[in-house]
Each structure stands twice: as C-alpha cells, then as structure tokens.
Amino acid sequence: MKLWIKTQDRKRILEIDNISLRGNTLKYINQQYPFGIVLGKYKDRDKAQTVIDTIFSRLNSASGNDCVYEIPEDY
C-alpha cells in the first residue's frame, strides 16, 4: 500500500514509507533526504503523536492500494 501525505504547509504531496517523530515535529527521512522533510510541526509532542496515531489508524482501515492523508494544522 502506498501512503500519500500532503504536508502541513500544503506545499508538497509525497509518497512516503516512514514518518519520524522528532520532538514536536513529524518528518519524512530517507537516503535522499537524510535531514528530513518536515511534514508538520506542533506546539507539543503529544499533538504530534496524536497525528501519527491517526495516520496509523487510517492505514489499518484503508482498503485498496493507496492511503491519502493531509497533515492537519496545529490545533
């Protein structure tokens, strides 16, 4: 299954294979982007963790070949 993410700043749509939580920031890190691409940034780590949990739930309930998720703004 492919995971497509629209970044919080709405400037990129990426096919990603991992999400890393660094402090309060969600990043996509791979060999091409070793320092990462920021997917979203939140006021605290708990909010960022909630977004990761939501993405995980969406992946588990997705049917078909693609899962699409838009990183929410800080709430």
DOMAR-434774 format. One line per field, with one value per atom (N, C-alpha, C, CB): residue in one letter; x, y, z; chain; residue number from 0. Coordinates in nm, 2 decimals, decimal comma. Each point is the difference from the previous one (the first is absolute). Glycine has a CB too. Example, Ala and Ser with C-alpha at 12.3 -4.5 7.8 and 13.67 -1.06 7.14 Angstrom:
<sites>
code: (A|A|A|A|S|S|S|S)
east: (1,32|-0,09|0,09|-0,19|0,15|0,09|-0,08|0,12)
north: (-0,57|0,12|0,12|-0,12|0,23|0,11|0,11|-0,06)
up: (0,78|0,00|0,00|0,12|-0,19|0,00|0,08|-0,22)
unit: (A|A|A|A|A|A|A|A)
pos: (0|0|0|0|1|1|1|1)
</sites>
This chain:
<sites>
code: (M|M|M|M|K|K|K|K|L|L|L|L|W|W|W|W|I|I|I|I|K|K|K|K|T|T|T|T|Q|Q|Q|Q|D|D|D|D|R|R|R|R|K|K|K|K|R|R|R|R|I|I|I|I|L|L|L|L|E|E|E|E|I|I|I|I|D|D|D|D|N|N|N|N|I|I|I|I|S|S|S|S|L|L|L|L|R|R|R|R|G|G|G|G|N|N|N|N|T|T|T|T|L|L|L|L|K|K|K|K|Y|Y|Y|Y|I|I|I|I|N|N|N|N|Q|Q|Q|Q|Q|Q|Q|Q|Y|Y|Y|Y|P|P|P|P|F|F|F|F|G|G|G|G|I|I|I|I|V|V|V|V|L|L|L|L|G|G|G|G|K|K|K|K|Y|Y|Y|Y|K|K|K|K|D|D|D|D|R|R|R|R|D|D|D|D|K|K|K|K|A|A|A|A|Q|Q|Q|Q|T|T|T|T|V|V|V|V|I|I|I|I|D|D|D|D|T|T|T|T|I|I|I|I|F|F|F|F|S|S|S|S|R|R|R|R|L|L|L|L|N|N|N|N|S|S|S|S|A|A|A|A|S|S|S|S|G|G|G|G|N|N|N|N|D|D|D|D|C|C|C|C|V|V|V|V|Y|Y|Y|Y|E|E|E|E|I|I|I|I|P|P|P|P|E|E|E|E|D|D|D|D|Y|Y|Y|Y)
east: (0,08|-0,08|0,09|-0,19|0,15|0,07|-0,06|0,07|0,01|-0,05|0,04|0,02|-0,12|0,02|-0,04|-0,05|0,15|-0,02|0,00|0,11|-0,20|0,00|0,05|-0,19|0,30|0,07|-0,09|0,22|-0,18|-0,08|0,00|0,06|0,05|0,00|-0,06|0,21|-0,26|-0,08|0,08|-0,20|0,34|0,08|0,05|0,07|-0,09|0,05|-0,10|0,24|-0,24|-0,07|0,11|-0,23|0,25|0,11|-0,05|0,16|-0,10|-0,02|0,11|-0,10|0,06|0,10|-0,01|0,00|0,11|0,00|0,03|0,07|-0,04|0,02|-0,03|0,17|-0,20|-0,02|0,08|-0,23|0,31|0,08|-0,05|0,20|-0,21|-0,04|0,13|-0,24|0,27|0,12|-0,05|0,15|-0,16|-0,05|-0,15|0,23|-0,26|-0,14|-0,02|-0,02|0,12|-0,01|0,00|0,13|-0,22|-0,01|0,08|-0,23|0,32|0,09|-0,01|0,15|-0,12|0,03|0,15|-0,23|0,29|0,15|0,03|0,04|0,05|0,05|0,14|-0,24|0,30|0,13|0,01|0,04|-0,14|0,00|-0,01|-0,10|0,02|-0,02|0,05|-0,20|0,33|0,05|-0,04|0,19|-0,21|-0,04|-0,15|0,21|-0,28|-0,14|-0,08|0,03|-0,15|-0,10|-0,10|0,04|-0,06|-0,10|-0,14|0,15|-0,22|-0,14|-0,10|0,06|-0,02|-0,09|0,08|-0,21|0,17|0,06|-0,11|0,21|-0,20|-0,10|0,05|-0,12|0,03|0,05|0,06|-0,18|0,14|0,05|0,01|-0,08|0,15|0,02|-0,13|0,24|-0,32|-0,13|-0,09|0,02|-0,02|-0,08|0,06|-0,07|0,20|0,06|-0,02|0,17|-0,16|-0,03|-0,14|0,17|-0,27|-0,13|-0,02|-0,08|0,15|0,00|0,05|0,03|0,09|0,05|-0,10|0,24|-0,30|-0,10|-0,12|0,07|-0,11|-0,11|0,04|-0,08|0,20|0,05|0,01|0,13|-0,09|0,01|-0,14|0,21|-0,31|-0,13|-0,06|-0,04|0,07|-0,04|0,06|-0,03|0,15|0,07|-0,06|0,21|-0,24|-0,06|-0,14|0,13|-0,21|-0,13|-0,02|-0,07|0,18|0,00|-0,02|0,15|-0,22|-0,02|0,05|-0,20|0,25|0,06|0,15|-0,21|0,26|0,15|0,06|-0,02|-0,06|0,05|-0,07|0,06|0,01|-0,05|0,04|0,00|-0,09|0,03|-0,03|-0,05|0,14|-0,02|0,06|0,01|-0,09|0,04|0,04|-0,15|0,28|0,05|-0,08|0,23|-0,30|-0,08|0,09|-0,19|0,13|0,07|0,00|-0,07|0,16|0,00|-0,14|0,25|-0,30|-0,13|0,00|-0,10)
north: (-0,12|0,12|0,12|-0,12|0,22|0,13|0,10|-0,04|0,11|0,11|0,13|-0,14|0,22|0,14|0,10|-0,08|0,17|0,10|0,14|-0,15|0,23|0,15|0,07|-0,02|0,09|0,06|0,11|-0,05|0,08|0,10|0,14|-0,13|0,16|0,13|0,00|0,05|-0,16|-0,02|0,02|0,07|-0,08|0,02|-0,12|0,20|-0,32|-0,13|-0,11|0,08|-0,17|-0,13|-0,10|0,09|-0,18|-0,09|-0,14|0,17|-0,26|-0,15|-0,03|-0,06|0,01|-0,02|-0,15|0,25|-0,29|-0,14|0,00|-0,08|0,20|0,01|0,14|-0,19|0,20|0,13|-0,01|0,05|0,06|0,00|0,12|-0,10|0,07|0,11|0,05|-0,10|0,22|0,06|0,12|-0,07|0,05|0,10|0,02|0,11|0,01|0,03|0,01|0,13|-0,18|0,01|-0,14|0,21|-0,22|-0,12|0,02|-0,05|-0,05|0,01|-0,13|0,16|-0,14|-0,11|-0,01|0,02|-0,13|-0,01|-0,12|0,12|-0,11|-0,11|0,04|-0,08|-0,01|0,03|0,12|-0,24|0,28|0,12|0,12|-0,13|0,12|0,11|-0,03|0,08|-0,09|-0,05|0,09|-0,11|0,24|0,09|0,01|0,12|-0,18|-0,01|0,12|-0,12|0,09|0,09|0,02|-0,06|0,18|0,03|-0,03|0,17|-0,26|-0,02|0,09|-0,24|0,26|0,08|0,03|-0,10|0,21|0,04|0,05|0,07|-0,11|0,02|0,07|-0,20|0,25|0,07|-0,09|0,16|-0,29|-0,10|-0,13|0,13|-0,22|-0,14|-0,08|0,01|0,01|-0,07|0,02|0,01|0,11|0,03|-0,07|0,22|-0,21|-0,07|-0,15|0,18|-0,24|-0,14|-0,04|-0,01|0,10|-0,03|-0,01|0,13|-0,04|-0,01|-0,13|0,25|-0,29|-0,13|-0,12|0,09|-0,08|-0,10|0,00|0,02|0,10|0,01|-0,06|0,20|-0,17|-0,06|-0,15|0,21|-0,26|-0,15|-0,06|0,03|0,03|-0,05|0,01|0,08|0,03|0,01|-0,11|0,25|-0,28|-0,11|-0,13|0,13|-0,16|-0,12|-0,02|0,00|0,11|-0,02|0,03|0,07|-0,04|0,03|-0,13|0,20|-0,18|-0,11|0,05|-0,10|0,01|0,04|0,02|0,11|-0,05|0,01|0,13|-0,14|0,24|0,13|0,05|0,06|0,01|0,07|0,14|-0,21|0,30|0,15|0,06|0,00|0,09|0,07|0,14|-0,22|0,31|0,14|0,04|0,06|-0,02|0,03|0,13|-0,10|0,09|0,11|0,11|-0,15|0,27|0,11|-0,02|0,16|-0,09|-0,01|0,04|0,05|-0,12|0,03|0,02|-0,13)
up: (0,00|0,00|0,00|0,12|-0,20|0,00|0,09|-0,24|0,31|0,09|-0,06|0,20|-0,23|-0,06|0,11|-0,23|0,25|0,11|-0,07|0,17|-0,13|-0,03|0,12|-0,17|0,15|0,12|0,06|-0,11|0,23|0,08|-0,07|0,21|-0,27|-0,07|-0,14|0,13|-0,17|-0,12|-0,13|0,13|-0,12|-0,11|-0,07|0,11|-0,04|-0,06|0,02|0,04|-0,14|0,02|-0,03|-0,07|0,17|0,00|0,01|0,09|-0,16|0,03|0,10|-0,23|0,34|0,11|0,05|0,06|0,00|0,05|0,15|-0,22|0,28|0,14|0,05|-0,01|0,14|0,06|0,13|-0,10|0,13|0,12|0,09|-0,12|0,25|0,09|0,07|0,04|-0,06|0,06|0,08|-0,19|0,32|0,09|-0,03|0,01|-0,06|-0,04|-0,15|0,22|-0,29|-0,15|-0,06|0,01|-0,11|-0,08|-0,13|0,09|-0,11|-0,12|-0,08|0,13|-0,26|-0,09|-0,02|-0,11|0,14|-0,01|-0,08|0,22|-0,32|-0,08|-0,05|-0,07|-0,01|-0,05|-0,08|-0,01|-0,07|-0,08|0,09|-0,19|0,30|0,09|0,14|-0,14|0,16|0,13|0,12|-0,12|0,09|0,11|0,01|-0,03|-0,06|0,00|-0,07|0,21|-0,24|-0,05|0,11|-0,25|0,29|0,11|-0,06|0,11|-0,05|-0,04|0,08|-0,06|0,19|0,08|0,13|-0,10|0,16|0,13|0,10|-0,12|0,24|0,10|0,13|-0,09|0,17|0,12|0,10|-0,04|0,04|0,09|-0,06|0,19|-0,13|-0,05|0,00|0,08|0,02|0,01|-0,12|0,24|-0,29|-0,12|-0,12|0,10|-0,11|-0,12|0,01|-0,01|0,13|0,02|-0,04|0,18|-0,15|-0,04|-0,15|0,21|-0,28|-0,15|-0,05|-0,01|0,07|-0,04|0,02|0,05|0,07|0,03|-0,09|0,24|-0,29|-0,09|-0,14|0,12|-0,16|-0,13|0,01|-0,04|0,15|0,02|-0,01|0,15|-0,08|-0,01|-0,14|0,23|-0,30|-0,14|-0,09|0,03|-0,01|-0,07|0,03|0,00|0,12|0,04|-0,06|0,21|-0,23|-0,04|-0,16|0,23|-0,29|-0,14|-0,08|0,03|-0,14|-0,10|-0,13|0,13|-0,21|-0,13|0,01|-0,05|-0,05|-0,01|0,05|-0,20|0,23|0,04|0,13|-0,24|0,32|0,12|-0,01|0,14|-0,13|-0,02|0,14|-0,25|0,29|0,13|-0,01|0,12|-0,07|0,00|0,14|-0,19|0,21|0,14|0,04|-0,04|0,16|0,05|0,05|0,05|-0,05|0,06|0,15|-0,18|0,25|0,15|0,05|0,01|0,09|0,05|0,15|-0,18)
unit: (A|A|A|A|A|A|A|A|A|A|A|A|A|A|A|A|A|A|A|A|A|A|A|A|A|A|A|A|A|A|A|A|A|A|A|A|A|A|A|A|A|A|A|A|A|A|A|A|A|A|A|A|A|A|A|A|A|A|A|A|A|A|A|A|A|A|A|A|A|A|A|A|A|A|A|A|A|A|A|A|A|A|A|A|A|A|A|A|A|A|A|A|A|A|A|A|A|A|A|A|A|A|A|A|A|A|A|A|A|A|A|A|A|A|A|A|A|A|A|A|A|A|A|A|A|A|A|A|A|A|A|A|A|A|A|A|A|A|A|A|A|A|A|A|A|A|A|A|A|A|A|A|A|A|A|A|A|A|A|A|A|A|A|A|A|A|A|A|A|A|A|A|A|A|A|A|A|A|A|A|A|A|A|A|A|A|A|A|A|A|A|A|A|A|A|A|A|A|A|A|A|A|A|A|A|A|A|A|A|A|A|A|A|A|A|A|A|A|A|A|A|A|A|A|A|A|A|A|A|A|A|A|A|A|A|A|A|A|A|A|A|A|A|A|A|A|A|A|A|A|A|A|A|A|A|A|A|A|A|A|A|A|A|A|A|A|A|A|A|A|A|A|A|A|A|A|A|A|A|A|A|A|A|A|A|A|A|A|A|A|A|A|A|A|A|A|A|A|A|A)
pos: (0|0|0|0|1|1|1|1|2|2|2|2|3|3|3|3|4|4|4|4|5|5|5|5|6|6|6|6|7|7|7|7|8|8|8|8|9|9|9|9|10|10|10|10|11|11|11|11|12|12|12|12|13|13|13|13|14|14|14|14|15|15|15|15|16|16|16|16|17|17|17|17|18|18|18|18|19|19|19|19|20|20|20|20|21|21|21|21|22|22|22|22|23|23|23|23|24|24|24|24|25|25|25|25|26|26|26|26|27|27|27|27|28|28|28|28|29|29|29|29|30|30|30|30|31|31|31|31|32|32|32|32|33|33|33|33|34|34|34|34|35|35|35|35|36|36|36|36|37|37|37|37|38|38|38|38|39|39|39|39|40|40|40|40|41|41|41|41|42|42|42|42|43|43|43|43|44|44|44|44|45|45|45|45|46|46|46|46|47|47|47|47|48|48|48|48|49|49|49|49|50|50|50|50|51|51|51|51|52|52|52|52|53|53|53|53|54|54|54|54|55|55|55|55|56|56|56|56|57|57|57|57|58|58|58|58|59|59|59|59|60|60|60|60|61|61|61|61|62|62|62|62|63|63|63|63|64|64|64|64|65|65|65|65|66|66|66|66|67|67|67|67|68|68|68|68|69|69|69|69|70|70|70|70|71|71|71|71|72|72|72|72|73|73|73|73|74|74|74|74)
</sites>
